[in-house]
Amino acid sequence: MRFSEDTRKEIFDRAGGMCEKCEKQIVLKNHFPGQRGAWQAHHKTAVSSGGGDYPSNGKALCLCCHKKTHTYCKHKK
C-alpha cells in the first residue's frame, strides 16, 4: 500500500526535510531516480506484517537508503 499525500507530507515535515537514516537533504515533491533530493516514505512495519499507512509507521528515506531496506526488493517485485 502507499501512504496518502497528506501522510507523506507529515512524514517529510517530521523528518525536517532530511533522510532519517543518512541525514541527506530531501525535496518534498521529488520521488523518482534522477530528481534532486528524491525520497520515499518507508513503512517501518510492512503492511503485510500488520503495519498501517499512518504517519507514526512511516520514515522519510532518500532513495539510496530506501533501496538498502530489507523490504525494498520485495516491494518492487
Secondary structure, 3 states (H helix, E strand, C coil): CCCCHHHHHHHHHHHCCECCCCCCECCCCCCCCCCCCCEEEEECCCHHHCCCCCHHHEEEEEHHHHHCCCCHHHHHC
